[in-house]
Amino acid sequence: MPELSHIPPANAPREAPSPSRRFRFPAINIPFLIVIVLLVAYGLAVVYSAVSADADYNFNQQLVGVAVGAVVMALIWAFDYRRLSDYVVLFLVVNIVLILSPHLPVIGVTTMGATSWVKIGPLPQLQPGEFAKITVILLDAAIMARYGGKLYDVREYLKAVGLMLVPFACIMTQPDLGTGLVYLFIGAVALVVGGARPKFLLITLAVGVALIAGVFAVDEIVKGSTGEYKLLKQYQRDRLLVFLYQDSADLSDEGYNLQQAMIAIGSGGLTGQGYMQGSQHALGILPEAPTDFIFCVLAEELGFVGVMTLLALYVALVIIGFRIASASSDMFGLLIVMCVIGMWLFQILENIGMTCGLMPITGIPLPFMSYGSSFMVVNFALLGLVGSVWAHGKERSRRTTYAASH
């Protein structure tokens, strides 16, 4: 974890910019930018292959997502993130509106049992819960930054956790468990980095495990009286059971998906079957190849070498992110960067793990790789936030150096 001793709390007095100082472009972290370009280009190449055999996907839409995302990233990078540290209530309201918007009549769209999308006129479908990841990170960072790295009061801790759970409660009305888990993990990172007392964290974890067990127990009782599960969807239970009992002969939808994913990964070998030569997704055998199972396309076509290349890019991204967090000039910036890194790590481990049978299958996409223009724009926006923390931290450092020398 980055050192906290040099980082002032979010409510520390800020240095007002000099009225005479002209605008200049924010500082650019060259290694960070290089990794971004390589990672996005790699993702586009793999997505192009994945969608080439599936008429339901349009590669041009992915390119639009990258173009729009790049503009969004540049704008956020130039914006001073510190101006957002006091807007806890605003972020909370925006989260509620965004996540619940698919329930609105006319614009709400239900797909595969989840009301997670909106469709407004001729515009493409959007997933508001995906965009809410940005405001969830800002919300959780703004909440914890107020405590200056020390949250020891139990009432304040319960208040912070309660506010962080609001987006999760909203997303579960859709329901979208995968995105909900991402929200929970972002909150957990914010609590740990923000200095919550370890005893509080352990108790919270124990309560969470007990609640999960309680949900399954109550659902079984409900099924005994009504004949069907009410608290969890059948596909959600199937995914967990397939993860726990992978050696069973059950080839239900979820079991079939995992089996085909593992076949695709195993068939790649050392160097793969060749770019755009993968048989599993080309024949339509691999389910949701461009989105949830994009890692399988990469492993099948480019093999172990291609997989290690992707992991090396992810490692570089995370290391640079940690360095930016360590150099952050305030607690709010530190929390933003750590929550972004934590979210990416969780999505990477969950997506790759589920394709290998190491994690339960969820709808969590792989950062910068999975198909989806909304998903791409969100990731670029998060890159912009990290870049903003870097740029304005450097700006503050320059001002401090200048003041000390004069």
C-alpha angles and dihedrals in degrees: 000000000000116000113266100193096090096044117095119213120267092255094055115124110277127219110247113226115251111261090222095052112107123222116272132176115270121257114277122219100216098195089048091051093048092052090049093052093047093046095048093046091050091049093050091052093052093044091050090057093044095052096041091085097040121074091194091075130064118207091199088064089058090052089051089052091053093047094048091042092053091054091047090049092052093049094048092044089058093046119092104243091200090076088070099055097096100048101093094136092047093052090048092052093045090051092051093048094046097046096043095043094092088066091064114107119252096015100050117098126197117206126175091350096308125105095210105126139073128204118197115186115295093344118112119259115278131200107219092189088063092055089046089069086078094053092041089058091047091046095050093043092049091049096051096039089067090069096057095228096310122090107166103140112097094211092052090046092053090047092052093047091047092055092047091052094057095082090047091052090049095049091050089062088070087038109237109153095173094058090040090058089052090054090050093050092050088053092049091053091049092051094048096044091039092062104254112171110266091229090059091050094051092049090049091051092050092049090049093052091048091051092051091051089047092053092055092045094049091045090056090051091048092050090052090060103032102028095237141068116258108176098047128035116242092244090054091055091045091055092053093045092049089052092050097042105034094150094060120109092239109127097181118147095279094042091049092050093053092046093052092045092055092046090053093049093046093049092060095073118176102327103011134236092290135274111302089001099100111131101197097063096029090060092045093246096120108073121229090357098170094047124024096014101038090122089064091056090052094047093046096049103033100024127201092333092056092046093051090049090056093046091049090054091049091049091050091050092051095046092051089046091054090050091051090049091050091052094048114130096217143020094256092058092046091052093048093053095043092049091050092049091045092051092050092048092050092049093046094049094043096046096045092038094053092053090053095045092250095111134030115270112261136161093254110134127219113256115254090353110066120085116256131105093213090051091049094050091050092052091049090050089053090050087054091053091051089047091050091054089051096045098047092041087057090047091053090047090053092051092049091050091048092049092048092051092051 
